[in-house]
Amino acid sequence: MLTCPAGHDSAADDYCDVCGLLMVAAETAMPATEPAGIPCPRCGEPQTGRFCEGCSYTSQVRVGRFSASKGIAPEIDLTGPPQDPGVSHLHVLLLSRPENGWAILDLASTNGTRLNDATDPIPRGETVPVRSGDRIHVGAWTTLTLKRDNPS
């Protein structure tokens, strides 16, 4: 296991499995054989880190703003235009949960993350379940609305 700059243990060597930060050279060595990952919820193949090599399923989606100097390229890039200055480079993480559920995790963003009509931000570092129809407020004016994809 590697340790990310924020101190989380991560099986992935590119981005932290917990917070999504870019991994840097670590002092701990990778084990000679990588343990089998948990089964992918979509195809059942063993999954290591965030992605399934078999079907490209991802269990984490980072939301924030691109930064070449910090090596940050979130899957949902809110760089703009218009650019919301209140969105952190790594603002919030969407986490896949069993039974097709999702949760959010604020990544110690500067301005916090609010859910639906709440006036107080969700606690930093605490996973909060979300469902279709929920509104995730990040930055000064940006709102992400979750919609369930109904396969046809």
N, C-alpha and C positions, 0 to 999 in steps of 0.2 A: 504494500500500500504506500502511496505517496501522500504527502501532506501539502495542502494548498497554502497560499500566502496568508489566508485567514485562520489557518490551523485545523481545517477539516481533513479527515482521512478520505482519500479518493482512490478508487480502482482505476479510473481513467488517467492517462498521462497528458491529455491536452487541456481539458477544462475540469474544474472541481465538480464532482458528482453532487455535492451539497449546495454550493452557492454559485457555481458557474464561472468562478474566476479563472483566468488563464494560469495554468500550472507553470512553475518555473523549476529550474534544476533543483532537485531535492537531495538531501543528504542520505535519505533512506533508499535502499536498493529495492527494485521490484523483485518479487519472488521468482524463482526459476520457472515454475509452472503457475500459470494464472488459474485460480479456482473457477469452476463452472459458475456462470451467472444464473440469476433467477430466470425462469421461463418468460419469454416475451408474451404479453397478453394477447397479441394479435396472431402470431404464427407458432408460438411454443418453443422456438429455438432458444438456446441459452443466451442470455443478454448480459454483457458486461458494460459497466459505465452507463451512459445515457441512451445509447443507440443500440438497435438490433441490427446486426450485420445481415441477417436473413431477409428482412422486409422493410428496413429503414424506419421502423417505428421509433419514436422518441418518447422517453418517459419524463422529460423535462423541457420546458420552453422558457428561455430567458427573455425578459422584456426590459428594454432600456434604449440607450443611444449609442451608436457606433463611436469608437475612439481608436484610431490607428495607433496613437502613441501609447495607449494602455493595453492594446491588443484585445479590445472588446468588440465583438460582432454579435449582438444578440439576435436570436431567431426572429423576434418581433422588434424591429428597429424603428424607434419613434424619432429619428433624427429630424424629420420634417422635409419640406416646409408644410405648414408653419412649425417652427421649432418651439416646443414647450420648454422653457428654461428650467422648469421645476422637475423635469424627469431626470433621474440619475442615470449614469452610464449603465449600471446594473441595478435596476429598480426593484423588480419583483420576479419571482420564479413561479411558473405554473408547473405543478407536479401531478403526474398521472397517478391515479389510485385504482385499487382493485374494483372490479365491477363497473368499469368505464367512468369512474368518478375522477374529479380533479380537485386540487387544493392549491392555495397560493401561499407564498412565503416572501415576506418583505426582506430584501437583502440589505438591511441597514441603510435604506435610501435616505437622502437628506430631508425630503419633504413628506415622507410616509406614504402609505397606501390605505385608501378607504374603500369599504365595500358597501355597495348600495347607498342607503340614505344616512349611513353612520357619519357623525361629525368627528369622532375620534378615529385616528388611524389604527389599523390592526397592529398588535404587538410585534415588534421586530423579532425575527428568529422563531416565531410561532407559526406552525402550519394551520391554515384556516380552510375548511372545506368550502367549495363553491359548486354551483349547479347552473344549468342552463337558465338564462334570464338575468343572472347576477351582473351587476355593473361594478367594474374595478376602476377606481379613480386614482390616477397617478399624476404627479406634477401639478401645474396650476389649473389646467383645463382639460386634460386628456382623460377620456373615459373609454374603457374597453368593455364591450357587452358580450357575454358568453352566449353562444347559441349551439345547441346540440345538432350535430350533423346527422340527419336521418338517411341512412343508406337505402338506396332504392333497389 
